[in-house]
Amino acid sequence: KMRAFGSPPYSKQFFIEYFKEDLGKCFGAYYKNKLVAFLLTYCHNKQMHALLASSDSKYIKYKVNDKVYWEAITWACKNNYKEFDLGRSREGSGNYLFKRKWNAEVKELNHYYTLIKAKEIPNTDPESKKFNLITKIWSMLPLFITRIIGPGLRKGLGI
């Protein structure tokens, strides 16, 4: 799924470390015993953060994304978590509208850069032509290639 969005995947080691430390909780939605959506969260200091979510587009009509978020929020409440962070999204995007329906409070996300070789802050606007081209190329690469080079790219990009 991440490849379809033009994003490199996490490494398997990331998930091994993540769950070894008992920081992750995963919630799934099933249709006829088939996993059709999941939400991976990061839990720390009575805060729960949505990290990754994915769903099979054939099952969207069944509100499977709503189901996994509902289960995660319910679990967080039952376990005395104080905050549930739905994660970042671009204002006006479908992701943003999905999160707004949960009555989420919008908070400004600040970015800080240390320019070592660069002279100016890089343009990371997903609407830029350069960004669109890179994500489009990535989404068309064969899956085996993205699995090989993707984790290193993700780590190197700091995402």
Disulfide bonds with the S-S distance in Angstrom:
none
